[in-house]
Amino acid sequence: MEQGDAHAPMSDLEPGTVQRRQLQIRISDIAWTALCVLLALWALWGAVGIFRGVGTAWAYCLAAAVLFVAATGARIAATRRRHL
């Protein structure tokens, strides 16, 4: 078949296909998980700094914890919206 043929079947990853949507969801899940893991590690690093007596560690720990909670909440909300 020619490329411009209107009756040619769609490839798996063309816009509008189920596989394309599944790929987008999978990439989104990987990105959210990576962000949450990095923020959790940052918060843990800040907590270790607090116990070691680093003066500004509490600020890093607090900022990381707030961002971690916000990112986790957004990820959960996105997952719930997807399954409704």
GUFIKOL-150788 format. One record per residue: residue number from 1; residue in three letters; y, x, z of N, C-alpha, C in turn. Coordinates in steps of 0.1 Angstrom, whole numbers, plus 2048, in hexadecimal, padded with zeros to 3 digits. Layout:
<atom resi="NUM" resn="Ala" n_north="Y" n_east="X" n_up="Z" ca_north="Y" ca_east="X" ca_up="Z" c_north="Y" c_east="X" c_up="Z"/>
...
//
This chain:
<atom resi="1" resn="Met" n_north="7F4" n_east="808" n_up="800" ca_north="800" ca_east="800" ca_up="800" c_north="80D" c_east="809" c_up="800"/>
<atom resi="2" resn="Glu" n_north="817" n_east="804" n_up="7FB" ca_north="824" ca_east="80B" ca_up="7FB" c_north="82A" c_east="809" c_up="808"/>
<atom resi="3" resn="Gln" n_north="833" n_east="812" n_up="80B" ca_north="83A" ca_east="812" ca_up="818" c_north="843" c_east="805" c_up="819"/>
<atom resi="4" resn="Gly" n_north="849" n_east="801" n_up="80F" ca_north="852" ca_east="7F6" ca_up="810" c_north="84C" c_east="7E8" c_up="80E"/>
<atom resi="5" resn="Asp" n_north="83F" n_east="7E8" n_up="80E" ca_north="837" ca_east="7DC" ca_up="80C" c_north="839" c_east="7D3" c_up="818"/>
<atom resi="6" resn="Ala" n_north="83D" n_east="7C6" n_up="815" ca_north="840" ca_east="7BD" ca_up="820" c_north="833" c_east="7B8" c_up="827"/>
<atom resi="7" resn="His" n_north="828" n_east="7B9" n_up="820" ca_north="81B" ca_east="7B5" ca_up="826" c_north="813" c_east="7C0" c_up="82C"/>
<atom resi="8" resn="Ala" n_north="819" n_east="7CB" n_up="82E" ca_north="812" ca_east="7D6" ca_up="834" c_north="811" c_east="7D4" c_up="843"/>
<atom resi="9" resn="Pro" n_north="805" n_east="7D7" n_up="849" ca_north="804" ca_east="7D4" ca_up="858" c_north="80D" c_east="7DE" c_up="860"/>
<atom resi="10" resn="Met" n_north="811" n_east="7D9" n_up="86B" ca_north="81A" ca_east="7E1" ca_up="874" c_north="811" c_east="7EC" c_up="87B"/>
<atom resi="11" resn="Ser" n_north="817" n_east="7F8" n_up="87D" ca_north="810" ca_east="802" ca_up="884" c_north="811" c_east="7FE" c_up="893"/>
<atom resi="12" resn="Asp" n_north="809" n_east="805" n_up="89B" ca_north="808" ca_east="801" ca_up="8A9" c_north="815" c_east="802" c_up="8B1"/>
<atom resi="13" resn="Leu" n_north="81D" n_east="80C" n_up="8AE" ca_north="829" ca_east="80F" ca_up="8B6" c_north="836" c_east="80A" c_up="8B0"/>
<atom resi="14" resn="Glu" n_north="835" n_east="801" n_up="8A6" ca_north="842" ca_east="7FB" ca_up="8A1" c_north="848" c_east="7F2" c_up="8AB"/>
<atom resi="15" resn="Pro" n_north="855" n_east="7F0" n_up="8AA" ca_north="85C" ca_east="7E7" ca_up="8B3" c_north="855" c_east="7D9" c_up="8B2"/>
<atom resi="16" resn="Gly" n_north="853" n_east="7D2" n_up="8BD" ca_north="84E" ca_east="7C5" ca_up="8BD" c_north="83F" c_east="7C4" c_up="8BF"/>
<atom resi="17" resn="Thr" n_north="838" n_east="7D0" n_up="8C0" ca_north="82A" ca_east="7CF" ca_up="8C2" c_north="826" c_east="7D0" c_up="8D0"/>
<atom resi="18" resn="Val" n_north="81B" n_east="7CC" n_up="8D4" ca_north="816" ca_east="7CC" ca_up="8E2" c_north="815" c_east="7DB" c_up="8E7"/>
<atom resi="19" resn="Gln" n_north="810" n_east="7E3" n_up="8DE" ca_north="80E" ca_east="7F1" ca_up="8E2" c_north="81B" c_east="7F8" c_up="8E5"/>
<atom resi="20" resn="Arg" n_north="825" n_east="7F5" n_up="8DD" ca_north="833" ca_east="7FA" ca_up="8DF" c_north="838" c_east="7F6" c_up="8ED"/>
<atom resi="21" resn="Arg" n_north="836" n_east="7EA" n_up="8F0" ca_north="83B" ca_east="7E5" ca_up="8FE" c_north="833" c_east="7EC" c_up="909"/>
<atom resi="22" resn="Gln" n_north="826" n_east="7ED" n_up="907" ca_north="81E" ca_east="7F4" ca_up="911" c_north="822" c_east="803" c_up="913"/>
<atom resi="23" resn="Leu" n_north="825" n_east="809" n_up="908" ca_north="82A" ca_east="817" ca_up="909" c_north="837" c_east="818" c_up="910"/>
<atom resi="24" resn="Gln" n_north="840" n_east="80F" n_up="90E" ca_north="84D" ca_east="80E" ca_up="915" c_north="84B" c_east="80C" c_up="924"/>
<atom resi="25" resn="Ile" n_north="842" n_east="803" n_up="927" ca_north="83F" ca_east="801" ca_up="935" c_north="839" c_east="80D" c_up="93C"/>
<atom resi="26" resn="Arg" n_north="830" n_east="814" n_up="935" ca_north="829" ca_east="820" ca_up="93A" c_north="833" c_east="82B" c_up="93C"/>
<atom resi="27" resn="Ile" n_north="83C" n_east="82D" n_up="933" ca_north="846" ca_east="838" ca_up="934" c_north="850" c_east="834" c_up="940"/>
<atom resi="28" resn="Ser" n_north="853" n_east="828" n_up="941" ca_north="85C" ca_east="823" ca_up="94C" c_north="855" c_east="826" c_up="95A"/>
<atom resi="29" resn="Asp" n_north="848" n_east="822" n_up="95B" ca_north="841" ca_east="825" ca_up="967" c_north="840" c_east="833" c_up="96B"/>
<atom resi="30" resn="Ile" n_north="83E" n_east="83C" n_up="961" ca_north="83D" ca_east="84A" ca_up="963" c_north="84B" c_east="84F" c_up="968"/>
<atom resi="31" resn="Ala" n_north="856" n_east="84B" n_up="962" ca_north="863" ca_east="84F" ca_up="966" c_north="867" c_east="84B" c_up="974"/>
<atom resi="32" resn="Trp" n_north="864" n_east="83E" n_up="977" ca_north="867" ca_east="839" ca_up="985" c_north="85F" c_east="841" c_up="98F"/>
<atom resi="33" resn="Thr" n_north="852" n_east="843" n_up="98C" ca_north="849" ca_east="84A" ca_up="996" c_north="84E" c_east="858" c_up="998"/>
<atom resi="34" resn="Ala" n_north="852" n_east="85F" n_up="98D" ca_north="857" ca_east="86D" ca_up="98E" c_north="864" c_east="86D" c_up="997"/>
<atom resi="35" resn="Leu" n_north="86D" n_east="863" n_up="994" ca_north="879" ca_east="863" ca_up="99C" c_north="877" c_east="860" c_up="9AB"/>
<atom resi="36" resn="Cys" n_north="86E" n_east="857" n_up="9AE" ca_north="86A" ca_east="854" ca_up="9BC" c_north="864" c_east="860" c_up="9C3"/>
<atom resi="37" resn="Val" n_north="85B" n_east="867" n_up="9BC" ca_north="855" ca_east="873" ca_up="9C2" c_north="85F" c_east="87E" c_up="9C4"/>
<atom resi="38" resn="Leu" n_north="868" n_east="880" n_up="9BB" ca_north="873" ca_east="88B" ca_up="9BD" c_north="87C" c_east="887" c_up="9C8"/>
<atom resi="39" resn="Leu" n_north="880" n_east="87B" n_up="9CA" ca_north="888" ca_east="877" ca_up="9D5" c_north="881" c_east="877" c_up="9E2"/>
<atom resi="40" resn="Ala" n_north="874" n_east="874" n_up="9E2" ca_north="86D" ca_east="875" ca_up="9EF" c_north="86C" c_east="884" c_up="9F3"/>
<atom resi="41" resn="Leu" n_north="869" n_east="88D" n_up="9E9" ca_north="869" ca_east="89B" ca_up="9EC" c_north="876" c_east="8A0" c_up="9F1"/>
<atom resi="42" resn="Trp" n_north="881" n_east="89B" n_up="9EB" ca_north="88E" ca_east="89F" ca_up="9EF" c_north="891" c_east="89B" c_up="9FE"/>
<atom resi="43" resn="Ala" n_north="88D" n_east="88F" n_up="A01" ca_north="88F" ca_east="88A" ca_up="A0F" c_north="886" c_east="892" c_up="A19"/>
<atom resi="44" resn="Leu" n_north="87A" n_east="895" n_up="A15" ca_north="872" ca_east="89D" ca_up="A1D" c_north="878" c_east="8AB" c_up="A1F"/>
<atom resi="45" resn="Trp" n_north="87D" n_east="8B1" n_up="A15" ca_north="883" ca_east="8BE" ca_up="A16" c_north="88F" c_east="8BE" c_up="A1F"/>
<atom resi="46" resn="Gly" n_north="897" n_east="8B3" n_up="A1E" ca_north="8A2" ca_east="8B1" ca_up="A28" c_north="89E" c_east="8B0" c_up="A36"/>
<atom resi="47" resn="Ala" n_north="893" n_east="8A8" n_up="A38" ca_north="88D" ca_east="8A6" ca_up="A46" c_north="889" c_east="8B4" c_up="A4B"/>
<atom resi="48" resn="Val" n_north="882" n_east="8BC" n_up="A43" ca_north="87E" ca_east="8C9" ca_up="A48" c_north="88A" c_east="8D1" c_up="A4B"/>
<atom resi="49" resn="Gly" n_north="895" n_east="8D0" n_up="A43" ca_north="8A1" ca_east="8D8" ca_up="A46" c_north="8A7" c_east="8D3" c_up="A54"/>
<atom resi="50" resn="Ile" n_north="8A6" n_east="8C6" n_up="A57" ca_north="8AC" ca_east="8C1" ca_up="A63" c_north="8A4" c_east="8C8" c_up="A6F"/>
<atom resi="51" resn="Phe" n_north="897" n_east="8C9" n_up="A6E" ca_north="88F" ca_east="8CF" ca_up="A79" c_north="891" c_east="8DE" c_up="A7A"/>
<atom resi="52" resn="Arg" n_north="895" n_east="8E4" n_up="A6F" ca_north="897" ca_east="8F2" ca_up="A6F" c_north="8A5" c_east="8F6" c_up="A73"/>
<atom resi="53" resn="Gly" n_north="8AE" n_east="8EC" n_up="A75" ca_north="8BB" ca_east="8EE" ca_up="A7A" c_north="8C6" c_east="8F0" c_up="A6F"/>
<atom resi="54" resn="Val" n_north="8C3" n_east="8ED" n_up="A63" ca_north="8CD" ca_east="8EF" ca_up="A58" c_north="8D7" c_east="8E4" c_up="A5A"/>
<atom resi="55" resn="Gly" n_north="8E4" n_east="8E8" n_up="A5A" ca_north="8EF" ca_east="8E0" ca_up="A5E" c_north="8F1" c_east="8D3" c_up="A55"/>
<atom resi="56" resn="Thr" n_north="8F0" n_east="8D5" n_up="A48" ca_north="8F3" ca_east="8CA" ca_up="A3F" c_north="8E6" c_east="8C3" c_up="A3A"/>
<atom resi="57" resn="Ala" n_north="8DB" n_east="8C6" n_up="A40" ca_north="8CE" ca_east="8C0" ca_up="A3B" c_north="8CD" c_east="8B1" c_up="A3E"/>
<atom resi="58" resn="Trp" n_north="8D4" n_east="8AD" n_up="A48" ca_north="8D3" ca_east="89E" ca_up="A4B" c_north="8DA" c_east="896" c_up="A40"/>
<atom resi="59" resn="Ala" n_north="8E5" n_east="89C" n_up="A3A" ca_north="8EC" ca_east="895" ca_up="A2F" c_north="8E3" c_east="894" c_up="A23"/>
<atom resi="60" resn="Tyr" n_north="8DC" n_east="89F" n_up="A20" ca_north="8D2" ca_east="89F" ca_up="A15" c_north="8C7" c_east="895" c_up="A17"/>
<atom resi="61" resn="Cys" n_north="8C2" n_east="895" n_up="A23" ca_north="8B7" ca_east="88C" ca_up="A26" c_north="8BB" c_east="87E" c_up="A25"/>
<atom resi="62" resn="Leu" n_north="8C7" n_east="87B" n_up="A2A" ca_north="8CC" ca_east="86D" ca_up="A2A" c_north="8CE" c_east="868" c_up="A1C"/>
<atom resi="63" resn="Ala" n_north="8D4" n_east="871" n_up="A14" ca_north="8D7" ca_east="86E" ca_up="A06" c_north="8CA" c_east="86B" c_up="9FE"/>
<atom resi="64" resn="Ala" n_north="8C0" n_east="874" n_up="A00" ca_north="8B4" ca_east="873" ca_up="9F9" c_north="8AC" c_east="866" c_up="9FE"/>
<atom resi="65" resn="Ala" n_north="8AD" n_east="863" n_up="A0A" ca_north="8A6" ca_east="857" ca_up="A0F" c_north="8AC" c_east="84B" c_up="A0A"/>
<atom resi="66" resn="Val" n_north="8B9" n_east="84A" n_up="A09" ca_north="8C0" ca_east="83E" ca_up="A03" c_north="8BD" c_east="83D" c_up="9F5"/>
<atom resi="67" resn="Leu" n_north="8BD" n_east="848" n_up="9ED" ca_north="8BA" ca_east="847" ca_up="9DF" c_north="8AB" c_east="844" c_up="9DD"/>
<atom resi="68" resn="Phe" n_north="8A2" n_east="849" n_up="9E5" ca_north="894" ca_east="846" ca_up="9E4" c_north="892" c_east="837" c_up="9E7"/>
<atom resi="69" resn="Val" n_north="898" n_east="831" n_up="9F1" ca_north="896" ca_east="823" ca_up="9F3" c_north="89C" c_east="81A" c_up="9E8"/>
<atom resi="70" resn="Ala" n_north="8A7" n_east="81E" n_up="9E2" ca_north="8AD" ca_east="817" ca_up="9D7" c_north="8A4" c_east="818" c_up="9CB"/>
<atom resi="71" resn="Ala" n_north="89F" n_east="824" n_up="9C8" ca_north="896" ca_east="826" ca_up="9BC" c_north="889" c_east="81E" c_up="9BD"/>
<atom resi="72" resn="Thr" n_north="884" n_east="81F" n_up="9C9" ca_north="877" ca_east="817" ca_up="9CC" c_north="879" c_east="808" c_up="9CB"/>
<atom resi="73" resn="Gly" n_north="884" n_east="803" n_up="9D0" ca_north="887" ca_east="7F5" ca_up="9CF" c_north="889" c_east="7F1" c_up="9C1"/>
<atom resi="74" resn="Ala" n_north="890" n_east="7F9" n_up="9B9" ca_north="892" ca_east="7F6" ca_up="9AB" c_north="885" c_east="7F6" c_up="9A3"/>
<atom resi="75" resn="Arg" n_north="87C" n_east="7FF" n_up="9A6" ca_north="86F" ca_east="800" ca_up="99F" c_north="867" c_east="7F4" c_up="9A3"/>
<atom resi="76" resn="Ile" n_north="867" n_east="7F0" n_up="9AF" ca_north="85F" ca_east="7E4" ca_up="9B3" c_north="864" c_east="7D8" c_up="9AC"/>
<atom resi="77" resn="Ala" n_north="872" n_east="7D6" n_up="9AC" ca_north="878" ca_east="7CB" ca_up="9A6" c_north="875" c_east="7CA" c_up="997"/>
<atom resi="78" resn="Ala" n_north="875" n_east="7D6" n_up="990" ca_north="872" ca_east="7D6" ca_up="982" c_north="864" c_east="7D2" c_up="97F"/>
<atom resi="79" resn="Thr" n_north="85B" n_east="7D7" n_up="988" ca_north="84D" ca_east="7D4" ca_up="986" c_north="84A" c_east="7C5" c_up="988"/>
<atom resi="80" resn="Arg" n_north="851" n_east="7BF" n_up="992" ca_north="84F" ca_east="7B1" ca_up="995" c_north="855" c_east="7A8" c_up="989"/>
<atom resi="81" resn="Arg" n_north="860" n_east="7AC" n_up="984" ca_north="866" ca_east="7A5" ca_up="978" c_north="85D" c_east="7A6" c_up="96C"/>
<atom resi="82" resn="Arg" n_north="856" n_east="7B1" n_up="96A" ca_north="84E" ca_east="7B3" ca_up="95F" c_north="841" c_east="7AA" c_up="960"/>
<atom resi="83" resn="His" n_north="83D" n_east="7A7" n_up="96C" ca_north="830" ca_east="79F" ca_up="96E" c_north="833" c_east="790" c_up="970"/>
<atom resi="84" resn="Leu" n_north="83F" n_east="78C" n_up="96F" ca_north="842" ca_east="77E" ca_up="970" c_north="841" c_east="776" c_up="963"/>
//
